[in-house]
Amino acid sequence: MNRHHDPNPFDEEEVNPFSKGAAAPASKSRIPPIASEPLGFGQRHDATVDIPLDTTNDSKKKGQELAAWEADLKRREKEIKRREEAISRAGVPVDDKNWPPLFPIIHHDIANEIPVDAQRLQYLAFASWLGIVLCLVFNVVAVTVCWIRGGGVKIFFLAVIYALLGVPLSYVLWYRPLYRAMRTDSALKFSWFFMFYLLHIAFCIFAAIAPPIVFHGKSLTGILAAIDVFSDHVLVGIFYLVGFGMFCLEALLSLWVLQKIYMYFRGHK
């Protein structure tokens, strides 16, 4: 083998620096080219980003809560839309006065405005309101009989005041808030109803006893007033006993309605 013509790898190539336009051949370059590699995702030299697991879990939890809130909001919107459609189909404006039928003074439409699962409770509450109206009206009748029999005009005027104030106040303070609470699912209106309905029950119990304090004793047809007038006038005593029974029934009905509505409120929320 002829080894005299093999190039010496340690020989330096003679390059004339004064030659014009002369460039070193690329094949003779001893410096290896440096390849430029872009640094990006997936390369060895990428920076490592640490994502805390707590932050990820919190984000997932917040996302789930937001999704649940949106689902509940959509459900409420559908319920409100269903009620509005029911009202529009019935042709009853929201604030149209339609009760009582012969002389409308209030708006009342349980069948079309109250949810189906709450209509029975609303009818019971309506019966309770009609009950206190009947009690106060009959109280005026019984006290009028007592006045005619010589009981005095003062008790008559007091009985009339109880009726004139009790009927509209009971509607405004507890029945209408309950009606709107059932219709709009408002916790504030439920709280308002519970507060004043307890006062209503306390008044019914007080009227059934009719102690001679605060109010004039014979202006309410309670048991104590009935015992007092029964010895003088049997007819007046019978009227007062009937009034006493009506106030007792109204108090019992009101306690039952309160229990039912409270259970509905707790279970519904």
C-alpha positions in Angstrom: 0.0 0.0 0.0 1.2 3.4 -0.9 1.0 5.7 2.2 3.0 8.6 0.7 0.0 10.3 -0.8 -2.2 10.1 2.4 -2.9 13.6 3.7 -1.4 14.4 7.1 -4.2 15.4 9.4 -1.9 17.7 11.4 -0.7 19.7 8.3 -2.0 23.2 8.1 -3.3 24.5 4.9 -1.3 27.3 3.4 -3.6 30.2 2.7 -2.4 33.4 1.2 -4.1 36.2 3.0 -3.3 38.6 0.2 -5.0 36.7 -2.5 -8.1 38.5 -3.8 -11.4 36.7 -3.6 -9.8 33.6 -2.4 -11.8 31.6 0.1 -10.9 28.6 2.0 -12.6 25.5 0.6 -15.4 24.3 2.8 -14.1 20.7 2.6 -10.8 21.8 4.3 -12.4 23.5 7.3 -11.4 21.9 10.6 -14.0 23.7 12.7 -17.3 21.8 12.8 -20.4 23.9 12.1 -22.7 24.5 15.1 -26.2 23.6 14.3 -28.8 26.0 15.6 -31.6 24.2 17.2 -34.7 26.1 18.3 -35.6 25.8 21.9 -39.2 25.1 22.5 -41.6 22.8 24.1 -40.5 19.2 24.0 -36.7 20.0 24.0 -34.3 18.9 26.6 -33.4 22.5 27.6 -37.0 23.7 28.1 -37.7 25.4 31.4 -39.8 23.3 33.8 -43.1 24.9 35.0 -44.4 23.7 38.3 -48.2 23.9 38.6 -49.5 23.6 42.2 -52.0 20.7 42.6 -54.0 22.8 45.1 -54.6 25.5 42.5 -55.8 22.9 40.0 -58.2 21.3 42.5 -59.6 24.7 43.5 -60.2 25.5 39.9 -62.1 22.3 39.4 -64.1 22.8 42.5 -65.0 26.4 41.5 -65.9 25.1 38.0 -68.3 22.5 39.5 -69.9 25.1 41.8 -70.3 27.4 38.8 -71.9 24.7 36.8 -74.3 23.8 39.6 -75.2 27.5 40.1 -75.9 27.8 36.3 -78.1 24.7 36.4 -80.1 26.0 39.3 -80.5 29.4 37.6 -81.8 27.7 34.4 -84.2 25.6 36.5 -85.6 28.8 38.1 -85.8 30.5 34.8 -87.8 27.6 33.4 -90.1 27.6 36.4 -90.8 31.3 36.1 -91.3 31.0 32.3 -93.8 28.1 32.9 -95.8 30.2 35.4 -95.8 33.2 33.0 -97.0 31.0 30.2 -99.7 29.6 32.4 -100.9 33.1 33.4 -100.9 34.2 29.7 -102.8 31.1 28.7 -105.4 31.8 31.4 -105.6 35.4 30.2 -105.2 36.8 33.8 -103.0 39.8 34.2 -100.6 39.6 37.1 -102.2 42.5 39.1 -105.8 42.0 38.0 -108.3 42.1 40.9 -110.4 39.0 40.6 -111.5 38.0 44.1 -114.2 38.0 45.5 -116.0 37.4 42.1 -118.9 39.6 42.9 -116.9 42.6 44.1 -113.1 42.0 43.2 -110.8 43.8 45.6 -107.7 41.6 45.5 -105.8 39.4 43.0 -106.0 35.8 43.9 -105.3 32.9 41.5 -103.7 29.9 43.3 -104.4 27.4 40.4 -102.3 29.3 37.8 -99.7 31.1 39.9 -98.7 28.8 42.7 -96.6 25.7 42.0 -98.5 22.4 42.0 -96.7 21.0 45.0 -97.5 24.1 47.1 -101.1 24.7 46.1 -102.6 22.5 48.8 -100.7 24.5 51.5 -101.8 27.8 49.9 -105.4 26.7 50.0 -105.0 25.8 53.7 -103.5 29.2 54.4 -106.4 30.8 52.5 -108.9 28.8 54.7 -107.0 30.1 57.7 -107.4 33.7 56.5 -111.1 33.2 55.8 -111.4 31.7 59.2 -110.1 34.8 61.0 -112.3 36.9 58.9 -115.3 34.8 59.9 -114.3 34.9 63.5 -114.0 38.7 63.6 -117.4 39.1 61.8 -119.2 36.8 64.1 -117.5 38.5 67.0 -119.2 41.8 65.9 -122.5 40.0 65.7 -122.2 38.4 69.1 -121.1 41.7 70.7 -123.9 43.5 69.0 -126.4 41.1 70.6 -124.7 41.7 74.0 -124.9 45.5 73.4 -128.7 45.2 72.6 -129.1 43.3 75.8 -127.5 46.1 77.8 -123.8 45.4 77.5 -122.9 48.9 76.6 -121.9 50.6 73.3 -118.2 50.6 74.1 -117.8 46.9 73.4 -119.6 47.2 70.1 -117.3 49.9 68.8 -114.3 47.9 70.0 -115.6 44.8 68.2 -116.1 46.8 65.0 -112.5 48.2 65.2 -111.1 44.7 65.6 -112.9 43.6 62.4 -112.0 46.7 60.4 -108.4 46.4 61.3 -108.0 42.7 61.6 -109.3 41.7 58.2 -107.1 43.9 56.0 -104.0 43.7 58.3 -104.2 39.9 58.3 -104.2 39.9 54.5 -101.4 42.4 54.2 -99.1 41.2 57.0 -99.2 37.5 56.6 -101.4 36.1 53.8 -100.2 38.1 50.9 -96.5 37.6 51.9 -97.1 33.9 52.0 -98.8 34.0 48.6 -95.9 35.9 47.0 -93.4 33.7 48.8 -95.0 30.6 47.3 -95.1 32.2 43.9 -91.5 33.6 43.8 -89.8 31.3 46.2 -88.6 34.2 48.3 -87.0 33.4 51.7 -87.5 37.0 52.9 -91.2 36.8 52.3 -91.4 33.4 54.1 -89.6 35.0 57.1 -92.1 37.9 57.1 -95.0 35.4 57.0 -93.7 33.4 59.9 -93.2 36.4 62.1 -96.7 37.9 61.6 -98.4 34.5 61.5 -97.2 33.8 65.0 -98.8 37.1 66.1 -102.0 36.0 64.4 -102.0 32.7 66.4 -101.3 34.6 69.6 -104.2 36.9 69.0 -106.5 33.9 68.3 -105.5 32.3 71.6 -106.0 35.6 73.5 -109.4 36.1 71.9 -110.5 32.5 72.8 -109.7 33.3 76.4 -110.7 37.0 76.4 -109.1 38.1 79.7 -110.3 41.5 80.9 -106.9 43.1 80.2 -105.6 45.2 77.4 -108.9 44.8 75.5 -112.3 45.2 77.1 -113.3 41.7 78.2 -116.7 41.5 76.6 -115.6 42.9 73.3 -114.2 39.5 72.4 -116.2 36.3 72.5 -113.8 34.3 74.7 -114.6 31.7 77.4 -114.2 34.1 80.3 -116.6 36.6 78.7 -119.0 33.8 77.9 -119.1 32.7 81.5 -119.6 36.3 82.6 -122.6 37.0 80.3 -124.2 33.6 80.5 -125.5 34.2 84.0 -127.4 37.3 82.9 -128.5 36.4 79.4 -128.5 32.8 78.2 -128.9 33.9 74.5 -125.9 36.2 74.7 -123.9 33.4 76.5 -124.7 31.0 73.6 -123.4 33.5 71.1 -120.3 34.0 73.1 -119.7 30.2 73.4 -120.1 29.8 69.6 -117.5 32.6 69.2 -115.2 30.9 71.7 -115.4 27.7 69.7 -114.7 29.5 66.4 -111.5 31.2 67.9 -110.4 27.8 69.2 -110.8 26.1 65.8 -109.0 29.0 64.1 -106.1 28.7 66.6 -105.8 25.0 66.0 -106.0 25.3 62.2 -103.4 28.1 62.3 -101.0 25.9 64.3 -101.4 23.1 61.8 -100.9 25.4 58.8 -97.8 26.9 60.5 -96.3 23.4 61.0 -97.0 22.3 57.4 -95.6 25.5 55.8 -92.5 25.4 58.0 -91.9 21.8 56.9 -92.4 22.7 53.3 -90.0 25.7 53.7 -87.3 23.6 55.3 -87.6 20.7 52.8 -87.8 23.1 49.8 -84.7 25.0 50.8 
